[in-house]
């Protein structure tokens, strides 16, 4: 069975998109950035003035992705996970970045004030790791350091090994 999905999860700026795109090209999988899908389909239910960003319509996102997910071989990139169906993912990667690196990355993206502070807090308190542990079976959730280009290479190698092992075990 080639029916598998990976979720790349983490605070904005931790390197989900870089990892997801590179992994998809190495593994011959489909890369999906939920933010881009929402933007293209205007899958929003309002606007958050405080954070200066649209509010995702989670049900419409699920409907939009369901067919692709059922085909399998998909890497999904998003900063939250509690609304995805558990059956979609065989492995969940939570990328972690040290605050000094993260601060610089977010600042260079134009994050400031409350939005910047809250994303740093989110990382300090491991909010997304805890969310992943509550949303999925603990044994499929993996934290990966994402500070340097070397970390990226190591993560890609490790994930490729996991994929190969998964294919062996499930075929």
Number of C-alpha atoms within 10 A of each C-alpha: 8 11 15 22 22 23 26 25 27 29 26 20 23 25 23 25 19 11 19 25 18 16 20 17 11 12 14 11 19 18 19 22 16 18 15 13 14 19 12 9 11 14 20 16 12 11 12 11 9 8 15 9 11 17 15 19 14 16 12 16 20 15 9 15 15 13 10 12 21 14 12 18 19 23 24 25 26 18 18 18 21 14 11 17 12 12 11 18 20 18 22 25 21 24 27 24 21 14 16 10 14 23 19 12 16 20 13 11 12 9 16 14 9 11 16 18 13 14 19 22 14 15 21 13 10 15 15 21 25 12 13 23 16 12 16 20 13 11 10 14 19 16 13 17 16 25 18 12 9 10 13 20 14 15 19 18 14 12 17 15 12 13 17 11 11 15 14 9 9 10 7
